[in-house]
Amino acid sequence: MAGYDTNPFADPVEVNPFQDPAVTQITSGGHGNIEEFNPFSENSRLTTNQKTVPVQPVMPSQPAVLQPSVEPSPQAVAAAAQASLLQQQEELDKKAAEIERKEKEMRNVNINLRQNNWPPLPARCPIKPCFYQDFSADIPADFQQTCKMLYYLWMFHSVTLLLNLLACLAYFTTKAEGGVDFGLSILWFVLFTPCAFLCWYRPIYKAFRTDSSFNFFWFFFIFFCQIIIYIIQAVGIPHWGDR
């Protein structure tokens, strides 16, 4: 073949690398083709299409500084304490006024409810009851039975004086000298019946109701004196009218 040396032992032919078809094809396209393969121009084109985000500068960290504590002045502390005391005093005054108002209301209710009911007289009677008596409301449960027994004792005492009056009346109808006994029996019945109620039964009722030592003392003193008088009348001086 013409122009082609097939002798492998011949001297090597010097080949120009710039004459390579691949290189000549690229370089023959002009500067426009070369700029497309320019990495710098490619990077610049990419950076122009993207938005750059500014980087915030990093401030150097500073050590924490403790703020000095500000102590209030003694005048401010005293003023605050005085204001607190005044507020508490106002609250206490309001509570005291409220308690006093409730006590007045309860007192008025008790006055309206605690109407006198003894002695039990009919509504048409011109004389109204003089005392209030209610064992369940006034007397503690532990002493109600004792107080009722003393009340029954007073009733028995009154009935005894009434029977004595009737007996003296019967004696007076049969014998004229029995008039003095009949008169005294009327006096004992009229005098001792209310006096016994006022002098020893009502004090013991009040003593159980209010736990009053004075009323207890008064009851025992009067009750003892009455027993002594009755013993003298029954045994020592059987006929008061003879004197």
Buried (B, 14 or more C-beta within 10 A) or exposed (E): EEEEEEEEEEEEEEEEEEEEEEEEEEEEEEEEEEEEEEEEEEEEEEEEEEEEEEEEEEEEEEEEEEEEEEEEEEEEEEEEEEEEEEEEEEEEEEEEEEEEEEEEEEEEEEEEEEEEEEEEBEEEEEEEBEEEBEBEEBBEEEBBEEBEEBBEBBEEBBEBBEEBBEBBBEBBEEEEEBEBBBBBBBEBBEEBBEEBBEBBBBBBBBBBBEEBEEBBEBBBEBBEEBEEEBEEBEEEEEEBEEE
